[in-house]
Amino acid sequence: MKGIDLASMSINWLSELVRKKEISPVEVTKASLRRIEKYDGELKAFITVTSEEALRRAKKAEASIVRGDYIGPLHGIPIGLKDIVFTKGTRTTCGSKILADYIPPEDATVVKRLERAGAIIVGKLNLHEFAFGATSVNPHYGTPRNPWNGQCIPGGSSGGSAVAVATSLCLGALGTDTGGSIRIPSSLCGIVGLKPTFGRVSTYGVYPLSWSQDHVGPMTKTVKDAGILLGAIAGYDPMDRASSLLTVPDYLSIGKGVRGLRAGVPSDYYFENCDVEVRDGVMKALEVLKEAGMAVEEVTIPHLSHAASAGLVILMAEAASQHENYLKGSQGKEYGRDVRGLLKMGTFITAAQYLKAQRVRSVVRKEFLKIFQAVDVLLTPGLPIIAPGLEQDSVTISGKTETVRSALTRLMRPYNLAGIPAIVIPCGFSKSGLPVALQIAGRPFEEVTILAVAQAYEEQTSWHERRPSM
């Protein structure tokens, strides 16, 4: 189609044209690869680009569709993978020098499912080393640039995934989320990021950070696109001990509006120490949902203030255990300074501290489930701040100073600790032109509900249509 940059469109829009044979998967894949070649030298979103293999698969998809063997909405669509997801025959670095030349012997389950759905993998995306960080500042492969302001961080750890989607280097991507690592960069880059329920999507073949809090999920331009990707990768996997046997619903049946749904706003935690522009953007989003028919009320979750620290203790202990052999061996010196420091700190977490954090986890999860007896979703800011600078170590809000890492994770981590689903969507921009995000969380395995609320908001606004000037 003349005059249209195919890579800048949504999956949902393009898939219909591919189905009708009005656009070829080869055309779409070439459009994506052209943008990668043109812009990624500056953006640093990709670590590895699989151009030849992508084009080979695109030609295969085209031939299949011409024969009438159309699979579904991902058939012939270019997708990127966070470079912590194993890909058979293609290196998986985990953003680290330690695994710079590692070639996995098999694909991760999510990769197999994407390819079964007809998706075209165009490459492996940059990240914070071993996914252990919230900024995506990477000393080994360069730091992905926030597409709205190159002097700001894109967020992490799935920073390359967010940058690639926001700048249309690919139509969608997979990220991982242990303490916000899908939702943080999605919030800072102005896209949709979904962390599913723990056990909804297999983590088999994804390098672990904190096995009891790791999630894999979609990062896309629109809510419908997130539903399309989630539908392809969700479901039971016997190779994942935490995988759920529950049936996967139709994630595209989300256009039912929000009338009759009840939303809770935990203002006692989520709006404390929150940037004024963020607060204003989220409050306006709540008004949009109220006007659409949603009932909104304040709620209290008593021990929520302990959730972030408990989640961090569990993460650090489990990460240190995962990396024990590397830390003790000669490769220990090859970690970036920040990640090495965090892993060493994790070795000092005691069994008593770990068990206490697990008790806090049990309490917080029960409190979330109790709240969800009264409301259908929770509405909060995605982050309390807009994107900080690349060299910025701390932020000050209302006279209170905290580290950038703490500010980026404290509103995200409770949902990892409890294992409940949460999605972020753009709900405004700051005066300096940086995105603000609304976060929507729901009951375990009710991704359909949070997608429906996100879709209802998206239909009433145009923030998701904004694109960085590339």
Kinemage of the C-alpha trace (Angstrom):
@kinemage 1
@onewidth
@group {chain A} dominant
@subgroup {mainchain}
@vectorlist {calphas} color= white
{ca met a 1} P 0.000 0.000 0.000
{ca lys a 2} L 1.606 3.208 -1.226
{ca gly a 3} L 2.322 5.991 1.227
{ca ile a 4} L 1.843 3.814 4.336
{ca asp a 5} L 4.695 2.635 6.518
{ca leu a 6} L 3.426 -0.878 7.198
{ca ala a 7} L 5.645 -1.341 10.246
{ca ser a 8} L 3.982 1.618 11.977
{ca met a 9} L 0.524 0.024 11.897
{ca ser a 10} L -1.086 -2.143 14.567
{ca ile a 11} L -1.069 -5.934 14.464
{ca asn a 12} L -4.859 -5.976 14.474
{ca trp a 13} L -5.077 -3.623 11.465
{ca leu a 14} L -2.360 -5.300 9.409
{ca ser a 15} L -3.460 -8.858 10.115
{ca glu a 16} L -6.771 -8.277 8.372
{ca leu a 17} L -5.018 -7.049 5.249
{ca val a 18} L -2.652 -10.015 5.341
{ca arg a 19} L -5.642 -12.355 5.709
{ca lys a 20} L -7.295 -10.770 2.670
{ca lys a 21} L -4.012 -11.083 0.731
{ca glu a 22} L -3.937 -7.315 0.194
{ca ile a 23} L -0.530 -7.155 1.877
{ca ser a 24} L 2.206 -9.772 1.823
{ca pro a 25} L 4.106 -10.915 4.939
{ca val a 26} L 7.255 -10.285 2.917
{ca glu a 27} L 6.279 -6.622 2.453
{ca val a 28} L 5.570 -6.221 6.164
{ca thr a 29} L 8.788 -7.949 7.216
{ca lys a 30} L 10.885 -5.884 4.789
{ca ala a 31} L 9.267 -2.709 6.165
{ca ser a 32} L 10.256 -3.734 9.683
{ca leu a 33} L 13.813 -4.627 8.673
{ca arg a 34} L 14.194 -1.313 6.799
{ca arg a 35} L 13.277 0.620 9.938
{ca ile a 36} L 15.685 -1.449 12.023
{ca glu a 37} L 18.499 -0.721 9.566
{ca lys a 38} L 17.635 2.981 9.440
{ca tyr a 39} L 17.073 3.748 13.107
{ca asp a 40} L 18.509 1.080 15.363
{ca gly a 41} L 22.070 2.308 15.146
{ca glu a 42} L 20.905 5.238 17.249
{ca leu a 43} L 18.159 3.535 19.265
{ca lys a 44} L 20.129 0.394 20.225
{ca ala a 45} L 16.935 -1.601 20.668
{ca phe a 46} L 18.304 -4.820 19.118
{ca ile a 47} L 21.255 -6.973 20.093
{ca thr a 48} L 20.796 -9.438 17.222
{ca val a 49} L 18.789 -8.930 14.015
{ca thr a 50} L 17.769 -12.136 12.214
{ca ser a 51} L 17.131 -10.631 8.785
{ca glu a 52} L 17.790 -13.688 6.602
{ca glu a 53} L 15.765 -16.086 8.728
{ca ala a 54} L 12.940 -13.554 9.045
{ca leu a 55} L 12.686 -13.120 5.297
{ca arg a 56} L 12.818 -16.885 4.774
{ca arg a 57} L 9.910 -17.361 7.173
{ca ala a 58} L 8.033 -14.431 5.645
{ca lys a 59} L 8.250 -16.045 2.195
{ca lys a 60} L 7.042 -19.316 3.683
{ca ala a 61} L 4.129 -17.498 5.347
{ca glu a 62} L 3.252 -15.768 2.103
{ca ala a 63} L 3.149 -19.066 0.214
{ca ser a 64} L 1.003 -20.616 2.923
{ca ile a 65} L -1.504 -17.762 2.860
{ca val a 66} L -1.691 -17.803 -0.941
{ca arg a 67} L -2.609 -21.504 -0.682
{ca gly a 68} L -5.448 -20.564 1.665
{ca asp a 69} L -3.745 -21.807 4.829
{ca tyr a 70} L -4.112 -18.620 6.882
{ca ile a 71} L -3.422 -19.417 10.562
{ca gly a 72} L -4.547 -16.331 12.448
{ca pro a 73} L -3.794 -12.696 13.317
{ca leu a 74} L -0.049 -13.208 13.893
{ca his a 75} L 0.526 -14.962 10.587
{ca gly a 76} L 3.256 -13.041 8.771
{ca ile a 77} L 3.615 -10.372 11.505
{ca pro a 78} L 7.138 -9.237 12.606
{ca ile a 79} L 7.735 -9.708 16.335
{ca gly a 80} L 10.820 -9.060 18.493
{ca leu a 81} L 11.983 -11.064 21.513
{ca lys a 82} L 13.712 -9.808 24.630
{ca asp a 83} L 17.169 -11.353 24.477
{ca ile a 84} L 16.567 -13.462 27.553
{ca val a 85} L 14.170 -15.740 25.667
{ca phe a 86} L 15.966 -18.787 24.257
{ca thr a 87} L 16.010 -19.213 20.485
{ca lys a 88} L 17.382 -22.377 18.921
{ca gly a 89} L 20.301 -21.590 16.636
{ca thr a 90} L 20.290 -17.864 17.439
{ca arg a 91} L 22.419 -16.481 20.244
{ca thr a 92} L 20.754 -15.458 23.472
{ca thr a 93} L 23.046 -13.081 25.381
{ca cys a 94} L 20.749 -12.077 28.266
{ca gly a 95} L 22.333 -8.662 27.745
{ca ser a 96} L 25.542 -9.948 29.325
{ca lys a 97} L 29.139 -10.449 28.259
{ca ile a 98} L 29.023 -13.791 30.075
{ca leu a 99} L 26.620 -15.290 27.514
{ca ala a 100} L 27.789 -13.263 24.515
{ca asp a 101} L 28.174 -16.370 22.350
{ca tyr a 102} L 25.564 -18.672 23.880
{ca ile a 103} L 23.454 -20.557 21.320
{ca pro a 104} L 20.486 -22.335 22.983
{ca pro a 105} L 19.801 -25.940 21.931
{ca glu a 106} L 16.039 -25.362 21.805
{ca asp a 107} L 13.408 -22.625 21.610
{ca ala a 108} L 11.550 -21.322 24.633
{ca thr a 109} L 7.927 -22.445 24.789
{ca val a 110} L 6.720 -18.937 23.949
{ca val a 111} L 8.884 -18.915 20.810
{ca lys a 112} L 7.455 -22.237 19.668
{ca arg a 113} L 3.949 -20.888 20.201
{ca leu a 114} L 4.636 -17.647 18.346
{ca glu a 115} L 6.050 -19.536 15.384
{ca arg a 116} L 3.106 -21.955 15.486
{ca ala a 117} L 0.886 -18.871 15.228
{ca gly a 118} L 2.820 -17.760 12.132
{ca ala a 119} L 4.737 -14.849 13.670
{ca ile a 120} L 8.010 -13.738 12.063
{ca ile a 121} L 10.825 -13.269 14.603
{ca val a 122} L 12.990 -10.363 13.419
{ca gly a 123} L 15.524 -10.334 16.234
{ca lys a 124} L 16.551 -10.291 19.875
{ca leu a 125} L 16.045 -7.124 21.886
{ca asn a 126} L 18.316 -5.247 24.264
{ca leu a 127} L 17.782 -5.281 28.029
{ca his a 128} L 19.252 -4.580 31.421
{ca glu a 129} L 21.872 -7.291 31.987
{ca phe a 130} L 20.197 -10.588 32.988
{ca ala a 131} L 16.981 -8.545 33.396
{ca phe a 132} L 18.297 -7.390 36.781
{ca gly a 133} L 17.598 -3.663 36.617
{ca ala a 134} L 14.938 -1.060 35.924
{ca thr a 135} L 16.783 1.319 33.576
{ca ser a 136} L 18.192 -0.821 30.698
{ca val a 137} L 21.518 0.979 31.043
{ca asn a 138} L 23.768 -1.727 29.589
{ca pro a 139} L 27.577 -1.513 29.630
{ca his a 140} L 27.982 -4.425 27.185
{ca tyr a 141} L 25.593 -3.722 24.284
{ca gly a 142} L 24.824 -0.033 24.696
{ca thr a 143} L 21.794 1.554 26.317
{ca pro a 144} L 18.501 1.725 24.394
{ca arg a 145} L 17.336 5.330 23.973
{ca asn a 146} L 13.969 6.588 25.082
{ca pro a 147} L 12.290 7.479 21.768
{ca trp a 148} L 10.609 10.567 23.248
{ca asn a 149} L 13.873 11.991 24.603
{ca gly a 150} L 17.184 10.299 23.918
{ca gln a 151} L 18.685 11.756 27.095
{ca cys a 152} L 16.217 9.792 29.225
{ca ile a 153} L 16.141 6.123 30.124
{ca pro a 154} L 13.638 3.868 28.346
{ca gly a 155} L 13.087 1.900 31.564
{ca gly a 156} L 13.882 -1.726 32.112
{ca ser a 157} L 14.597 -4.374 32.099
{ca ser a 158} L 12.715 -4.871 28.791
{ca gly a 159} L 13.920 -1.520 27.475
{ca gly a 160} L 14.821 -2.687 23.984
{ca ser a 161} L 11.396 -4.288 23.566
{ca ala a 162} L 9.610 -1.056 24.501
{ca val a 163} L 11.806 1.096 22.258
{ca ala a 164} L 11.368 -1.278 19.296
{ca val a 165} L 7.578 -1.247 19.572
{ca ala a 166} L 7.299 2.498 20.208
{ca thr a 167} L 9.426 3.273 17.144
{ca ser a 168} L 7.836 0.587 14.935
{ca leu a 169} L 10.969 -1.478 14.456
{ca cys a 170} L 8.620 -4.425 14.973
{ca leu a 171} L 4.872 -4.635 15.431
{ca gly a 172} L 4.999 -6.246 18.842
{ca ala a 173} L 7.466 -7.760 21.273
{ca leu a 174} L 7.781 -10.059 24.244
{ca gly a 175} L 9.255 -8.839 27.500
{ca thr a 176} L 9.693 -10.319 30.953
{ca asp a 177} L 8.460 -8.820 34.219
{ca thr a 178} L 9.828 -9.686 37.664
{ca gly a 179} L 9.429 -6.340 39.409
{ca gly a 180} L 7.829 -4.285 36.661
{ca ser a 181} L 10.178 -5.008 33.765
{ca ile a 182} L 7.445 -5.058 31.103
{ca arg a 183} L 5.351 -2.282 32.606
{ca ile a 184} L 8.153 0.147 33.518
{ca pro a 185} L 9.554 0.560 29.981
{ca ser a 186} L 6.072 0.424 28.470
{ca ser a 187} L 5.058 3.296 30.760
{ca leu a 188} L 8.142 5.374 29.943
{ca cys a 189} L 7.944 4.735 26.183
{ca gly a 190} L 4.183 5.262 25.783
{ca ile a 191} L 3.040 1.771 24.751
{ca val a 192} L 0.855 -1.034 26.132
{ca gly a 193} L 2.555 -3.562 28.411
{ca leu a 194} L 0.834 -6.566 29.986
{ca lys a 195} L 2.102 -8.731 32.838
{ca pro a 196} L -0.168 -11.801 32.911
{ca thr a 197} L -1.097 -13.850 35.953
{ca phe a 198} L 1.758 -15.980 37.300
{ca gly a 199} L 1.426 -19.344 35.547
{ca arg a 200} L -0.658 -18.052 32.635
{ca val a 201} L 2.342 -17.952 30.242
{ca ser a 202} L 5.165 -20.495 30.353
{ca thr a 203} L 8.611 -19.295 31.392
{ca tyr a 204} L 10.309 -22.481 30.169
{ca gly a 205} L 13.309 -21.490 28.091
{ca val a 206} L 13.471 -17.992 29.559
{ca tyr a 207} L 16.585 -17.326 31.651
{ca pro a 208} L 15.369 -16.999 35.257
{ca leu a 209} L 15.831 -13.959 37.457
{ca ser a 210} L 13.444 -14.764 40.313
{ca trp a 211} L 11.630 -17.972 39.399
{ca ser a 212} L 8.680 -17.291 41.725
{ca gln a 213} L 8.072 -13.786 40.333
{ca asp a 214} L 9.105 -14.037 36.662
{ca his a 215} L 6.404 -13.427 34.039
{ca val a 216} L 6.492 -13.275 30.223
{ca gly a 217} L 4.090 -10.960 28.429
{ca pro a 218} L 3.283 -8.807 25.395
{ca met a 219} L 4.366 -5.256 24.611
{ca thr a 220} L 2.366 -3.603 21.821
{ca lys a 221} L 0.993 -0.375 20.385
{ca thr a 222} L -2.649 -1.142 21.240
{ca val a 223} L -4.701 -3.133 23.711
{ca lys a 224} L -6.134 -5.423 21.020
{ca asp a 225} L -2.607 -6.222 19.892
{ca ala a 226} L -1.720 -7.214 23.458
{ca gly a 227} L -4.716 -9.558 23.472
{ca ile a 228} L -3.604 -11.093 20.177
{ca leu a 229} L -0.092 -11.786 21.446
{ca leu a 230} L -1.274 -13.068 24.813
{ca gly a 231} L -3.679 -15.469 23.120
{ca ala a 232} L -0.811 -16.964 21.136
{ca ile a 233} L 1.560 -17.565 24.057
{ca ala a 234} L -0.796 -18.382 26.961
{ca gly a 235} L -1.685 -21.863 28.138
{ca tyr a 236} L -0.482 -24.890 30.042
{ca asp a 237} L 3.063 -26.115 29.498
{ca pro a 238} L 4.178 -29.384 31.150
{ca met a 239} L 7.773 -28.101 31.042
{ca asp a 240} L 6.916 -25.254 33.439
{ca arg a 241} L 6.180 -26.398 36.993
{ca ala a 242} L 4.204 -23.220 37.722
{ca ser a 243} L 2.083 -23.425 34.561
{ca ser a 244} L -1.696 -23.311 35.043
{ca leu a 245} L -4.109 -25.897 33.656
{ca leu a 246} L -6.894 -23.320 33.404
{ca thr a 247} L -8.434 -22.889 29.957
{ca val a 248} L -7.219 -19.904 27.929
{ca pro a 249} L -10.152 -17.586 27.091
{ca asp a 250} L -10.629 -15.483 23.971
{ca tyr a 251} L -8.635 -12.353 24.707
{ca leu a 252} L -10.183 -10.541 21.761
{ca ser a 253} L -13.676 -10.631 23.279
{ca ile a 254} L -12.949 -7.388 25.103
{ca gly a 255} L -15.145 -4.803 23.383
{ca lys a 256} L -17.955 -4.933 25.924
{ca gly a 257} L -17.268 -1.652 27.693
{ca val a 258} L -16.998 -1.040 31.420
{ca arg a 259} L -20.581 -0.269 32.425
{ca gly a 260} L -21.366 -2.243 35.552
{ca leu a 261} L -17.728 -2.885 36.447
{ca arg a 262} L -16.346 -1.685 39.777
{ca ala a 263} L -12.874 -0.176 40.182
{ca gly a 264} L -10.888 0.396 43.361
{ca val a 265} L -8.299 3.154 43.778
{ca pro a 266} L -5.788 2.435 46.594
{ca ser a 267} L -4.876 6.085 47.094
{ca asp a 268} L -3.165 5.494 50.454
{ca tyr a 269} L -0.152 3.898 48.706
{ca tyr a 270} L -0.192 4.430 44.977
{ca phe a 271} L -0.672 8.189 44.978
{ca glu a 272} L 1.783 8.969 47.778
{ca asn a 273} L 5.023 10.614 46.603
{ca cys a 274} L 3.668 10.869 43.089
{ca asp a 275} L 4.672 13.495 40.522
{ca val a 276} L 1.933 16.093 40.039
{ca glu a 277} L 1.789 15.578 36.268
{ca val a 278} L 1.441 11.832 36.749
{ca arg a 279} L -1.299 12.268 39.341
{ca asp a 280} L -3.201 14.686 37.099
{ca gly a 281} L -2.955 12.377 34.081
{ca val a 282} L -4.205 9.358 36.016
{ca met a 283} L -7.042 11.267 37.708
{ca lys a 284} L -8.231 12.454 34.296
{ca ala a 285} L -8.127 8.849 33.098
{ca leu a 286} L -10.329 7.821 36.025
{ca glu a 287} L -12.859 10.454 34.984
{ca val a 288} L -12.910 9.056 31.443
{ca leu a 289} L -13.709 5.601 32.806
{ca lys a 290} L -16.378 6.988 35.128
{ca glu a 291} L -18.042 8.698 32.185
{ca ala a 292} L -17.944 5.367 30.340
{ca gly a 293} L -20.001 3.827 33.133
{ca met a 294} L -17.445 2.401 35.556
{ca ala a 295} L -18.022 2.786 39.293
{ca val a 296} L -14.861 4.029 41.031
{ca glu a 297} L -14.229 3.996 44.795
{ca glu a 298} L -11.286 4.353 47.154
{ca val a 299} L -10.001 1.169 48.758
{ca thr a 300} L -7.375 0.325 51.378
{ca ile a 301} L -4.922 -2.556 51.240
{ca pro a 302} L -3.425 -2.665 54.774
{ca his a 303} L 0.033 -4.198 54.260
{ca leu a 304} L 0.701 -2.943 50.729
{ca ser a 305} L 3.566 -0.747 51.906
{ca his a 306} L 5.551 -3.890 52.784
{ca ala a 307} L 5.046 -5.564 49.408
{ca ala a 308} L 7.869 -3.883 47.486
{ca ser a 309} L 10.536 -4.700 50.073
{ca ala a 310} L 9.319 -8.291 50.424
{ca gly a 311} L 9.370 -8.743 46.660
{ca leu a 312} L 12.899 -7.336 46.485
{ca val a 313} L 14.188 -9.700 49.191
{ca ile a 314} L 12.750 -12.701 47.354
{ca leu a 315} L 14.107 -11.489 44.019
{ca met a 316} L 17.630 -10.899 45.326
{ca ala a 317} L 17.831 -14.250 47.096
{ca glu a 318} L 16.526 -16.215 44.123
{ca ala a 319} L 18.719 -14.295 41.655
{ca ala a 320} L 21.838 -14.887 43.757
{ca ser a 321} L 21.029 -18.598 43.843
{ca gln a 322} L 20.564 -18.682 40.065
{ca his a 323} L 23.897 -16.938 39.464
{ca glu a 324} L 25.897 -18.698 42.178
{ca asn a 325} L 28.221 -20.592 39.848
{ca tyr a 326} L 28.984 -17.560 37.673
{ca leu a 327} L 29.659 -15.408 40.738
{ca lys a 328} L 32.093 -17.925 42.206
{ca gly a 329} L 33.858 -18.626 38.909
{ca ser a 330} L 36.136 -16.601 36.699
{ca gln a 331} L 33.137 -15.129 34.866
{ca gly a 332} L 32.075 -13.202 37.973
{ca lys a 333} L 34.217 -10.240 36.968
{ca glu a 334} L 32.421 -9.986 33.619
{ca tyr a 335} L 29.128 -8.744 35.081
{ca gly a 336} L 28.381 -5.047 34.820
{ca arg a 337} L 29.162 -3.260 38.072
{ca asp a 338} L 25.540 -2.666 39.114
{ca val a 339} L 24.352 -6.217 38.479
{ca arg a 340} L 27.385 -7.781 40.130
{ca gly a 341} L 26.781 -5.615 43.185
{ca leu a 342} L 23.117 -6.607 43.424
{ca leu a 343} L 23.914 -10.306 43.019
{ca lys a 344} L 26.542 -10.142 45.754
{ca met a 345} L 24.072 -8.384 48.040
{ca gly a 346} L 21.649 -11.208 47.346
{ca thr a 347} L 24.098 -13.738 48.762
{ca phe a 348} L 23.717 -12.062 52.159
{ca ile a 349} L 19.949 -12.568 52.334
{ca thr a 350} L 19.350 -15.004 55.198
{ca ala a 351} L 16.898 -17.879 55.243
{ca ala a 352} L 14.974 -16.054 57.977
{ca gln a 353} L 14.667 -12.928 55.832
{ca tyr a 354} L 13.569 -14.938 52.799
{ca leu a 355} L 10.921 -16.816 54.794
{ca lys a 356} L 9.658 -13.614 56.393
{ca ala a 357} L 9.299 -12.084 52.926
{ca gln a 358} L 7.318 -15.141 51.839
{ca arg a 359} L 4.979 -14.662 54.800
{ca val a 360} L 4.480 -11.036 53.763
{ca arg a 361} L 3.735 -12.306 50.267
{ca ser a 362} L 1.015 -14.596 51.597
{ca val a 363} L -0.579 -11.748 53.574
{ca val a 364} L -0.474 -9.284 50.663
{ca arg a 365} L -1.915 -11.807 48.220
{ca lys a 366} L -4.796 -12.573 50.582
{ca glu a 367} L -5.480 -8.845 50.952
{ca phe a 368} L -5.555 -8.393 47.187
{ca leu a 369} L -7.966 -11.307 46.807
{ca lys a 370} L -10.186 -9.848 49.525
{ca ile a 371} L -10.283 -6.478 47.761
{ca phe a 372} L -11.231 -8.229 44.525
{ca gln a 373} L -14.361 -9.546 46.216
{ca ala a 374} L -15.559 -5.938 46.314
{ca val a 375} L -14.098 -4.545 43.066
{ca asp a 376} L -13.276 -5.942 39.627
{ca val a 377} L -10.057 -4.012 38.984
{ca leu a 378} L -7.602 -1.683 40.676
{ca leu a 379} L -6.690 1.602 38.963
{ca thr a 380} L -3.359 3.250 39.791
{ca pro a 381} L -0.496 5.178 38.226
{ca gly a 382} L 1.921 3.011 36.277
{ca leu a 383} L 4.888 4.916 37.716
{ca pro a 384} L 5.096 7.819 40.184
{ca ile a 385} L 7.536 9.663 37.905
{ca ile a 386} L 8.150 10.448 34.253
{ca ala a 387} L 11.312 9.197 32.554
{ca pro a 388} L 14.468 10.264 34.441
{ca gly a 389} L 17.769 11.102 32.751
{ca leu a 390} L 20.325 8.507 31.691
{ca glu a 391} L 22.776 9.536 34.397
{ca gln a 392} L 20.184 10.265 37.070
{ca asp a 393} L 20.523 8.237 40.293
{ca ser a 394} L 17.749 9.736 42.396
{ca val a 395} L 14.477 11.651 42.168
{ca thr a 396} L 12.811 14.054 44.572
{ca ile a 397} L 9.020 14.181 44.838
{ca ser a 398} L 7.274 16.507 47.299
{ca gly a 399} L 10.565 17.003 49.132
{ca lys a 400} L 11.242 13.265 49.510
{ca thr a 401} L 14.277 11.799 47.729
{ca glu a 402} L 14.559 8.166 46.645
{ca thr a 403} L 16.635 6.165 44.207
{ca val a 404} L 15.468 5.913 40.606
{ca arg a 405} L 15.279 2.130 41.014
{ca ser a 406} L 12.938 2.449 43.996
{ca ala a 407} L 10.718 4.990 42.238
{ca leu a 408} L 10.435 2.798 39.139
{ca thr a 409} L 9.564 -0.418 40.973
{ca arg a 410} L 7.534 0.412 44.091
{ca leu a 411} L 4.172 0.691 42.288
{ca met a 412} L 4.900 -2.352 40.106
{ca arg a 413} L 6.423 -4.921 42.435
{ca pro a 414} L 3.305 -5.697 44.554
{ca tyr a 415} L 1.605 -7.292 41.532
{ca asn a 416} L 4.616 -9.546 40.894
{ca leu a 417} L 4.670 -10.549 44.541
{ca ala a 418} L 0.967 -11.458 44.433
{ca gly a 419} L 1.159 -12.942 40.928
{ca ile a 420} L -1.897 -11.044 39.694
{ca pro a 421} L -2.294 -9.587 36.176
{ca ala a 422} L -1.620 -5.924 35.436
{ca ile a 423} L -1.494 -3.804 32.296
{ca val a 424} L -0.206 -0.281 31.611
{ca ile a 425} L -1.522 2.007 28.887
{ca pro a 426} L -0.590 5.587 27.966
{ca cys a 427} L -2.905 8.170 29.550
{ca gly a 428} L -1.141 11.456 28.847
{ca phe a 429} L 2.112 13.298 28.384
{ca ser a 430} L 4.058 15.651 30.624
{ca lys a 431} L 4.761 19.244 29.663
{ca ser a 432} L 8.195 18.071 28.565
{ca gly a 433} L 6.621 15.564 26.164
{ca leu a 434} L 7.206 12.347 28.139
{ca pro a 435} L 4.521 9.626 28.534
{ca val a 436} L 2.350 9.048 31.597
{ca ala a 437} L 0.723 5.640 32.167
{ca leu a 438} L -2.379 4.231 33.829
{ca gln a 439} L -2.036 0.806 35.457
{ca ile a 440} L -4.968 -1.628 35.677
{ca ala a 441} L -4.740 -4.784 37.800
{ca gly a 442} L -7.271 -7.567 38.207
{ca arg a 443} L -8.113 -10.919 39.713
{ca pro a 444} L -5.870 -13.909 38.941
{ca phe a 445} L -6.481 -15.224 35.412
{ca glu a 446} L -8.934 -12.423 34.584
{ca glu a 447} L -6.786 -10.789 31.920
{ca val a 448} L -9.952 -10.425 29.846
{ca thr a 449} L -11.299 -7.950 32.394
{ca ile a 450} L -8.223 -5.721 32.561
{ca leu a 451} L -7.967 -5.812 28.776
{ca ala a 452} L -11.625 -4.766 28.543
{ca val a 453} L -11.060 -1.793 30.841
{ca ala a 454} L -7.904 -0.804 28.979
{ca gln a 455} L -9.712 -1.136 25.656
{ca ala a 456} L -12.622 1.012 26.879
{ca tyr a 457} L -10.193 3.757 27.908
{ca glu a 458} L -8.239 3.488 24.659
{ca glu a 459} L -11.437 3.852 22.606
{ca gln a 460} L -12.244 7.131 24.379
{ca thr a 461} L -8.782 8.685 24.009
{ca ser a 462} L -6.029 9.103 21.445
{ca trp a 463} L -2.847 8.886 23.520
{ca his a 464} L -1.986 5.500 21.995
{ca glu a 465} L -1.960 7.085 18.529
{ca arg a 466} L 0.965 9.364 19.338
{ca arg a 467} L 4.279 8.251 17.867
{ca pro a 468} L 7.816 9.522 18.472
{ca ser a 469} L 9.191 11.613 15.596
{ca met a 470} L 11.439 9.180 13.733
